[in-house]
Amino acid sequence: MSKDKGCWIKFNKLTPPEEEILDPKAAAAKKAPPKGGKGTSSEDLKPTFGMAWLNLEDLLVPGGLETKQRVYL
């Protein structure tokens, strides 16, 4: 891998902060556990970080306008 023919791309998936609820009735309803065991899965709440090398060498060919790649994170 040559550093001048591509770039590193980094992905960060973070959980969004919970919004503050000003209405006390809505706050009490939000604190109640979800019925039927449904809700946000614990996998969705975990932060995820990834990094992949994106090879741009195909764009150096004269007339090269696009490249298609599958990058594994």
DSSP file (Angstrom, degrees, kcal/mol; ACC not computed):
  #  RESIDUE AA STRUCTURE BP1 BP2  ACC     N-H-->O    O-->H-N    N-H-->O    O-->H-N    TCO  KAPPA ALPHA  PHI   PSI    X-CA   Y-CA   Z-CA
    1    1 A M              0   0    0      0, 0.0     2,-0.4     0, 0.0     5,-0.1   0.000 360.0 360.0 360.0 127.9    0.0    0.0    0.0
    2    2 A S    >   -     0   0    0      1,-0.1     3,-1.3     3,-0.1     0, 0.0  -0.865 360.0-142.1-102.4 136.0    1.3    3.4   -1.0
    3    3 A K  G >  S+     0   0    0     -2,-0.4     3,-0.5     1,-0.3    -1,-0.1   0.686  98.2  57.5 -71.8 -16.8    0.2    6.4    1.0
    4    4 A D  G 3  S+     0   0    0      1,-0.2    -1,-0.3     3,-0.0     3,-0.1   0.395  99.7  58.0 -95.6   5.6    0.0    8.6   -2.0
    5    5 A K  G <  S+     0   0    0     -3,-1.3    51,-2.0    53,-0.0    52,-0.5   0.006 115.9   1.2-121.2  27.8   -2.5    6.5   -3.9
    6    6 A G  E <   -A   55   0A   0     -3,-0.5     2,-0.3    49,-0.3    49,-0.2  -0.974  66.2-120.1 177.8-170.2   -5.3    6.3   -1.5
    7    7 A C  E     -A   54   0A   0     47,-2.1    47,-3.4    -2,-0.3     2,-0.4  -0.988  21.3-111.6-153.2 158.2   -6.6    7.5    1.9
    8    8 A W  E     -A   53   0A   0     -2,-0.3     2,-0.4    45,-0.2    45,-0.2  -0.768  28.2-159.8 -89.0 136.0   -7.7    6.2    5.2
    9    9 A I  E     -A   52   0A   0     43,-2.8    43,-2.3    -2,-0.4     2,-0.4  -0.958   4.3-157.3-116.5 140.7  -11.4    6.6    6.1
   10   10 A K  E     -A   51   0A   0     -2,-0.4     2,-0.4    41,-0.2    41,-0.2  -0.941   2.2-160.3-120.6 138.3  -12.6    6.5    9.6
   11   11 A F  E     -A   50   0A   0     39,-2.7    39,-2.5    -2,-0.4     2,-0.4  -0.959   6.2-175.1-119.6 134.9  -16.1    5.7   10.8
   12   12 A N  E     -A   49   0A   0     -2,-0.4     2,-0.6    37,-0.2    37,-0.2  -0.984   3.3-172.8-129.0 120.0  -17.5    6.5   14.2
   13   13 A K  E     +A   48   0A   0     35,-3.1    35,-2.5    -2,-0.4     2,-0.3  -0.948  17.5 173.3-111.9 111.4  -21.0    5.4   15.2
   14   14 A L        -     0   0    0     -2,-0.6    32,-0.1    33,-0.2    -2,-0.0  -0.836  35.9-105.9-117.2 154.0  -22.0    6.9   18.5
   15   15 A T        -     0   0    0     -2,-0.3    30,-0.1    30,-0.3     3,-0.1  -0.604  39.2-117.4 -77.4 136.8  -25.2    6.8   20.4
   16   16 A P        -     0   0    0      0, 0.0     2,-0.1     0, 0.0    -1,-0.1  -0.435  33.1-103.3 -71.7 147.8  -27.1   10.1   20.3
   17   17 A P        -     0   0    0      0, 0.0     2,-0.2     0, 0.0     0, 0.0  -0.414  39.5-105.4 -69.4 147.4  -27.7   11.9   23.7
   18   18 A E        -     0   0    0     -2,-0.1     2,-0.2     1,-0.1    -3,-0.0  -0.504  35.0-118.8 -73.3 140.4  -31.1   11.6   25.1
   19   19 A E        -     0   0    0     -2,-0.2     2,-0.3     1,-0.1    -1,-0.1  -0.524  27.1-110.9 -79.5 146.0  -33.2   14.8   24.9
   20   20 A E        -     0   0    0     -2,-0.2     2,-0.5     1,-0.0    -1,-0.1  -0.572  26.4-143.3 -77.2 138.7  -34.4   16.4   28.0
   21   21 A I        -     0   0    0     -2,-0.3     6,-0.0     1,-0.1    -1,-0.0  -0.911  15.0-173.5-107.3 124.9  -38.2   16.2   28.6
   22   22 A L        +     0   0    0     -2,-0.5    -1,-0.1     4,-0.0     3,-0.0   0.775  64.6  82.5 -87.8 -28.2  -39.8   19.3   30.2
   23   23 A D     >  -     0   0    0      1,-0.1     4,-2.0     2,-0.0     5,-0.1  -0.674  69.4-150.4 -80.4 122.3  -43.3   17.8   30.7
   24   24 A P  H  > S+     0   0    0      0, 0.0     4,-2.0     0, 0.0     5,-0.2   0.843  95.8  53.2 -64.1 -33.1  -43.4   15.7   33.9
   25   25 A K  H  > S+     0   0    0      2,-0.2     4,-1.9     1,-0.2     5,-0.2   0.910 110.6  46.5 -67.3 -41.1  -46.1   13.4   32.5
   26   26 A A  H  > S+     0   0    0      1,-0.2     4,-1.9     2,-0.2    -1,-0.2   0.862 110.2  54.3 -68.2 -34.6  -44.1   12.6   29.5
   27   27 A A  H  X S+     0   0    0     -4,-2.0     4,-1.6     2,-0.2    -2,-0.2   0.899 108.5  48.6 -65.9 -40.0  -41.0   12.1   31.6
   28   28 A A  H  X S+     0   0    0     -4,-2.0     4,-0.8     1,-0.2    -2,-0.2   0.891 111.5  49.7 -67.3 -38.8  -42.8    9.5   33.8
   29   29 A A  H  < S+     0   0    0     -4,-1.9     3,-0.4     1,-0.2    -1,-0.2   0.857 109.0  52.7 -67.6 -34.3  -44.1    7.7   30.6
   30   30 A K  H  < S+     0   0    0     -4,-1.9    -1,-0.2     1,-0.2    -2,-0.2   0.848 105.0  54.8 -70.5 -33.3  -40.5    7.6   29.2
   31   31 A K  H  < S+     0   0    0     -4,-1.6    -1,-0.2    -5,-0.1    -2,-0.2   0.684  85.6 101.4 -75.2 -17.2  -39.1    6.0   32.4
   32   32 A A  S  < S-     0   0    0     -4,-0.8     3,-0.1    -3,-0.4    -3,-0.0  -0.428  84.7-107.1 -67.5 141.2  -41.6    3.1   32.2
   33   33 A P        -     0   0    0      0, 0.0    -1,-0.1     0, 0.0    -2,-0.1  -0.377  41.6 -97.3 -67.2 147.6  -40.1   -0.1   30.8
   34   34 A P    >   -     0   0    0      0, 0.0     3,-0.8     0, 0.0     2,-0.2  -0.373  40.3-115.8 -66.4 143.8  -41.2   -1.0   27.3
   35   35 A K  G >  S+     0   0    0      1,-0.2     3,-1.0     2,-0.1    -3,-0.0  -0.545  92.3  19.3 -81.9 144.3  -44.0   -3.5   27.1
   36   36 A G  G 3  S-     0   0    0      1,-0.2    -1,-0.2    -2,-0.2     3,-0.1   0.587 120.8 -79.7  77.9  10.5  -43.4   -6.9   25.5
   37   37 A G  G <  S+     0   0    0     -3,-0.8     2,-0.2     1,-0.3    -1,-0.2   0.612  92.1 136.9  74.7  10.5  -39.6   -6.7   25.8
   38   38 A K    <   +     0   0    0     -3,-1.0     2,-0.3     3,-0.0    -1,-0.3  -0.614  20.5  97.0 -90.9 153.0  -39.3   -4.5   22.8
   39   39 A G  S    S-     0   0    0     -2,-0.2     2,-0.3    -3,-0.1    -3,-0.0  -0.969  76.8 -25.2 161.3-167.3  -37.0   -1.5   22.7
   40   40 A T        -     0   0    0     -2,-0.3     2,-0.1     1,-0.1     5,-0.0  -0.540  66.0-124.1 -72.6 130.6  -33.5   -0.5   21.6
   41   41 A S    >>  -     0   0    0     -2,-0.3     4,-0.8     1,-0.1     3,-0.7  -0.394  15.0-121.0 -74.0 154.6  -31.2   -3.4   21.5
   42   42 A S  H 3> S+     0   0    0      1,-0.2     4,-0.6     2,-0.2     3,-0.3   0.769 111.5  63.5 -67.2 -23.8  -28.0   -3.3   23.4
   43   43 A E  H >4 S+     0   0    0      1,-0.2     3,-0.6     2,-0.2    -1,-0.2   0.849  99.9  52.6 -68.0 -33.7  -26.0   -3.7   20.2
   44   44 A D  H <4 S+     0   0    0     -3,-0.7    -1,-0.2     1,-0.2    -2,-0.2   0.728 104.9  56.2 -73.3 -21.3  -27.3   -0.4   18.9
   45   45 A L  H 3< S+     0   0    0     -4,-0.8   -30,-0.3    -3,-0.3    -1,-0.2   0.629  86.2  95.5 -86.5 -13.6  -26.3    1.4   22.0
   46   46 A K  S << S-     0   0    0     -4,-0.6     2,-0.2    -3,-0.6   -33,-0.0  -0.584  79.7-119.0 -79.8 136.1  -22.6    0.4   21.8
   47   47 A P        -     0   0    0      0, 0.0     2,-0.4     0, 0.0   -33,-0.2  -0.516  29.8-157.3 -70.5 142.7  -20.2    2.9   20.1
   48   48 A T  E     -A   13   0A   0    -35,-2.5   -35,-3.1    -2,-0.2     2,-0.4  -0.980   9.7-170.8-126.2 134.2  -18.5    1.5   17.0
   49   49 A F  E     +A   12   0A   0     -2,-0.4     2,-0.3   -37,-0.2   -37,-0.2  -0.982  10.3 172.7-125.8 136.1  -15.3    2.6   15.5
   50   50 A G  E     -A   11   0A   0    -39,-2.5   -39,-2.7    -2,-0.4     2,-0.3  -0.964  13.6-167.4-142.0 158.4  -13.9    1.5   12.1
   51   51 A M  E     +A   10   0A   0     22,-0.4     2,-0.3    -2,-0.3   -41,-0.2  -0.991  10.9 174.2-147.6 135.9  -11.1    2.3    9.8
   52   52 A A  E     -A    9   0A   0    -43,-2.3   -43,-2.8    -2,-0.3     2,-0.5  -0.995  31.0-119.8-145.6 149.0  -10.5    1.2    6.2
   53   53 A W  E     -A    8   0A   0     -2,-0.3     2,-0.7   -45,-0.2   -45,-0.2  -0.786  23.0-155.7 -89.4 126.2   -8.0    2.0    3.4
   54   54 A L  E     -A    7   0A   0    -47,-3.4   -47,-2.1    -2,-0.5     2,-0.6  -0.910   9.7-147.3-105.2 110.4   -9.6    3.5    0.3
   55   55 A N  E     +A    6   0A   0     -2,-0.7   -49,-0.3   -49,-0.2     3,-0.3  -0.678  21.2 175.5 -83.0 119.1   -7.5    2.8   -2.8
   56   56 A L    >   +     0   0    0    -51,-2.0     3,-1.2    -2,-0.6     4,-0.3   0.101  45.3 113.5-107.9  19.6   -7.8    5.6   -5.3
   57   57 A E  G >   +     0   0    0    -52,-0.5     3,-1.4     1,-0.3     4,-0.4   0.794  67.1  65.9 -64.7 -29.1   -5.2    4.2   -7.8
   58   58 A D  G >  S+     0   0    0     -3,-0.3     3,-0.7     1,-0.3    -1,-0.3   0.770  93.9  60.6 -63.7 -25.1   -7.9    3.6  -10.4
   59   59 A L  G <  S+     0   0    0     -3,-1.2    -1,-0.3     1,-0.2     5,-0.2   0.613  90.9  68.3 -79.2 -11.4   -8.4    7.4  -10.7
   60   60 A L  G <  S+     0   0    0     -3,-1.4    -1,-0.2    -4,-0.3    -2,-0.2   0.687  77.0  98.1 -79.1 -18.2   -4.8    7.9  -11.8
   61   61 A V  S X  S-     0   0    0     -3,-0.7     3,-2.6    -4,-0.4     2,-0.0  -0.510  93.9 -98.6 -68.8 133.8   -5.4    6.2  -15.1
   62   62 A P  T 3  S+     0   0    0      0, 0.0    -1,-0.1     0, 0.0     3,-0.1  -0.326 111.6  17.0 -56.5 129.3   -6.0    8.8  -17.9
   63   63 A G  T 3  S+     0   0    0      1,-0.3     2,-0.5    -4,-0.1    -3,-0.1   0.393  88.4 144.5  87.4  -1.9   -9.8    9.1  -18.4
   64   64 A G    <   +     0   0    0     -3,-2.6    -1,-0.3    -5,-0.2     3,-0.1  -0.581  11.8 160.2 -73.2 120.5  -10.6    7.4  -15.0
   65   65 A L        +     0   0    0     -2,-0.5     2,-0.3     1,-0.2    -1,-0.2   0.612  58.5  19.8-114.5 -20.2  -13.6    9.1  -13.5
   66   66 A E        -     0   0    0     -8,-0.1     2,-0.3     2,-0.0    -1,-0.2  -0.972  52.5-161.9-149.0 161.9  -14.9    6.5  -11.0
   67   67 A T        -     0   0    0     -2,-0.3     2,-0.4    -3,-0.1   -11,-0.0  -0.992   8.9-152.4-143.4 146.3  -13.9    3.5   -9.0
   68   68 A K        +     0   0    0     -2,-0.3     2,-0.3     2,-0.0    -2,-0.0  -0.982  24.5 162.1-123.1 131.5  -16.0    0.9   -7.2
   69   69 A Q        -     0   0    0     -2,-0.4     2,-0.5     2,-0.0    -2,-0.0  -0.971  35.4-137.9-144.2 155.8  -14.7   -1.0   -4.2
   70   70 A R        -     0   0    0     -2,-0.3     2,-0.5     2,-0.0    -2,-0.0  -0.981  26.5-165.5-114.4 117.0  -15.9   -3.1   -1.3
   71   71 A V        -     0   0    0     -2,-0.5     2,-0.4   -19,-0.1   -17,-0.1  -0.901   9.1-145.7-109.1 125.0  -14.2   -2.0    1.9
   72   72 A Y              0   0    0     -2,-0.5   -19,-0.2     1,-0.1   -21,-0.1  -0.761 360.0 360.0 -91.4 131.9  -14.3   -4.2    5.0
   73   73 A L              0   0    0     -2,-0.4   -22,-0.4   -21,-0.1    -1,-0.1   0.415 360.0 360.0 -94.2 360.0  -14.4   -2.4    8.3
